[in-house]
Amino acid sequence: MLLEAVDLGIERGGRDLFSGLSFSLSAGDIVHLRGENGAGKTTLLRILAGLSRYGFEGHVSRETACLYLGHHSAVKGLLSPRENLRWHPSGEAFPDDTVIDEALTEVGLYGYEDVPAAQLSAGQQRRVDLARLYLSDKPLWLLDEPFTAIDVAGVARLQQRFLEHASRGGAVLLSSHQALDAEVKARVLEISGGGTP
Ligand SMILES: Nc1ncnc2c1ncn2[C@@H]1O[C@H](COP(=O)(O)OP(=O)(O)OP(=O)(O)O)[C@@H](O)[C@H]1O
């Protein structure tokens, strides 16, 4: 098992978002986290990633390192895609431009590697973030709305990437308001005022 959450309960701003939520993620899992706006998906993903250590009930045990991509772009506009990808706050570093350029090619950004990211479109900036899915060797991916601003072909390619990762023993938990392809066979984790998926 890569991650286990037991009896999670979260309150924010004086409101109970959910309670009694238990689930686990194992190698090969692709789990689609769903819930209406404000349900607590971002809050939950941040807790699972260890970015929010307080303000919840229950227990999270993460058995492996994770790659967390947040809802908002982490791309710095003054830096090029190459420069943005050379390091990650988790401590991962990729000093080799060849490896970075391969990842940029995978997300359709080769040719833009030295352009200041501020000059890229919203979807292209999101693709810089998503290039980390081709760089990181972390087994557990926690992805908050990875399809935001991504075109139809890009969403299909991302889902293929999830399948590749799962087939190599990784696990993916992603939030999205968008349906996933049937081929992905994602398990659904719905948060809507408590319960177990
Ligand atoms: N630091 C905070 N202080 C007060 N309220 C907060 C805080 N963080 C989150 N909330 C509230 O918790 C609720 C859940 O927020 P969250 O961002 O997790 O929702 P979400 O399910 O990701 O929504 P969306 O689909 O709109 O992205 C919201 O009502 C939000 O206002």
The ligand as an SDF file (V2000), in Angstrom:
LIG
                    3D

 31 33  0  0  0  0  0  0  0  0999 V2000
   -7.5690   28.3130    4.9340 N   0  0  0  0  0  0  0  0  0  0  0  0
   -8.9000   28.2900    4.8290 C   0  0  0  0  0  0  0  0  0  0  0  0
   -9.6740   29.0490    5.6380 N   0  0  0  0  0  0  0  0  0  0  0  0
  -11.0240   29.0220    5.5470 C   0  0  0  0  0  0  0  0  0  0  0  0
  -11.6820   28.2610    4.6590 N   0  0  0  0  0  0  0  0  0  0  0  0
  -10.9500   27.5000    3.8370 C   0  0  0  0  0  0  0  0  0  0  0  0
   -9.5310   27.4640    3.8670 C   0  0  0  0  0  0  0  0  0  0  0  0
   -9.0880   26.5960    2.9270 N   0  0  0  0  0  0  0  0  0  0  0  0
  -10.1910   26.1290    2.3240 C   0  0  0  0  0  0  0  0  0  0  0  0
  -11.2990   26.6570    2.8540 N   0  0  0  0  0  0  0  0  0  0  0  0
  -12.6810   26.3760    2.4630 C   0  0  0  0  0  0  0  0  0  0  0  0
  -12.8250   24.9800    2.4010 O   0  0  0  0  0  0  0  0  0  0  0  0
  -13.7250   24.6530    1.3460 C   0  0  0  0  0  0  0  0  0  0  0  0
  -13.0540   23.6050    0.4580 C   0  0  0  0  0  0  0  0  0  0  0  0
  -12.0580   24.2290   -0.3530 O   0  0  0  0  0  0  0  0  0  0  0  0
  -11.2620   23.3980   -1.4340 P   0  0  0  0  0  0  0  0  0  0  0  0
  -10.3880   24.3650   -2.1550 O   0  0  0  0  0  0  0  0  0  0  0  0
  -10.6290   22.2470   -0.7930 O   0  0  0  0  0  0  0  0  0  0  0  0
  -12.4550   22.8780   -2.3920 O   0  0  0  0  0  0  0  0  0  0  0  0
  -12.4040   22.0810   -3.7660 P   0  0  0  0  0  0  0  0  0  0  0  0
  -13.2380   20.8440   -3.5950 O   0  0  0  0  0  0  0  0  0  0  0  0
  -11.0040   21.8720   -4.2070 O   0  0  0  0  0  0  0  0  0  0  0  0
  -13.1650   23.0840   -4.7350 O   0  0  0  0  0  0  0  0  0  0  0  0
  -13.0490   23.4230   -6.3160 P   0  0  0  0  0  0  0  0  0  0  0  0
  -13.7340   22.3030   -7.0530 O   0  0  0  0  0  0  0  0  0  0  0  0
  -13.8080   24.6920   -6.4300 O   0  0  0  0  0  0  0  0  0  0  0  0
  -11.5820   23.5790   -6.6440 O   0  0  0  0  0  0  0  0  0  0  0  0
  -14.0940   25.9250    0.6470 C   0  0  0  0  0  0  0  0  0  0  0  0
  -15.3610   26.3370    1.0790 O   0  0  0  0  0  0  0  0  0  0  0  0
  -13.0190   26.9050    1.1000 C   0  0  0  0  0  0  0  0  0  0  0  0
  -13.5020   28.2180    1.1910 O   0  0  0  0  0  0  0  0  0  0  0  0
  1  2  1  0
  2  3  1  0
  2  7  2  0
  3  4  2  0
  4  5  1  0
  5  6  2  0
  6  7  1  0
  6 10  1  0
  7  8  1  0
  8  9  2  0
  9 10  1  0
 10 11  1  0
 11 12  1  0
 11 30  1  0
 12 13  1  0
 13 14  1  0
 13 28  1  0
 14 15  1  0
 15 16  1  0
 16 17  2  0
 16 18  1  0
 16 19  1  0
 19 20  1  0
 20 21  2  0
 20 22  1  0
 20 23  1  0
 23 24  1  0
 24 25  2  0
 24 26  1  0
 24 27  1  0
 28 29  1  0
 28 30  1  0
 30 31  1  0
M  END
$$$$
